[in-house]
Amino acid sequence: MPSPPKPVATLDCQTLDGRTIFVTVAKEGRLYHLSAPGERSHICHPSVSSLDGVRREILLVYRARVVPTI
């Protein structure tokens, strides 16, 4: 039986319409899972193999950009 996804990061993102959302990134095996409160959950395509790929996937799925931290 597979274990539940392990949280990797919570990213602060800004949608194209100006809202702020927090996207939780979890990893199960080789797959990344994305979830945001009030938004749909998403399992990334297997070709997404790094956090840079996760950022691109967030842009495609949630129409949001990750806000850089200092």
N, C-alpha and C positions, 0 to 999 in steps of 0.2 A: 504494500500500500504506500503510495507516495506521501511524502511529508508536505505540510502546508507551505506555501511560499514564504521565504524569509525576507523581511523588509530590508532594503538596501539603503534607500534614501527617501526623504520627503523634499520635493523641489517646489520652490515658490515660483509661480508662473503667472504671466499676465496675458489674458485673452486679447484677441484683436479688437474686441469692443470695449476694452478697458477694465474688465473685471479681474480681480486677483483670485486665483485658485491654488490650492496646494495639492500636488500630485504625488501620491505615494508609489514608489517603485519597489517591487518585490521580485525575487528571483526564485524560480523552482526548476531545478536541473539547469538546462540551458535556456529556458524561456523566461522572459521578463513580463511581469504583470503590472499594469498601470491602473490606478484607481484614484478618483477625486470625489470629494463629498458633493452630492447632488448631480453628479455626472455618471455616465456609463463606465463600467469597467472594461478593460481591454487587455488581451493577450497579444504581445508583439509577435510579428512574423519571426520564424527561426533565424532569418538572416540578420536580425538585430543582435549583435554580439557584444556591444559595449554601451557605455553611458552616452557617448556621442550619438549612437544610433537611437537610443531611447529619447534623446532630445528631439531628433527629427521626427520620431513617431508621435511625440506629444504635440508637435506642430501640426501633423497631419490629422490626428484623432480629435484633439481638444481645441485646435486652432488657437494655441497659446505658445508663447515664447518663454523659455526659462529665464528668470531674472538673475543676472550674474551677482554673485556675492563678493564682497571685498575681503 
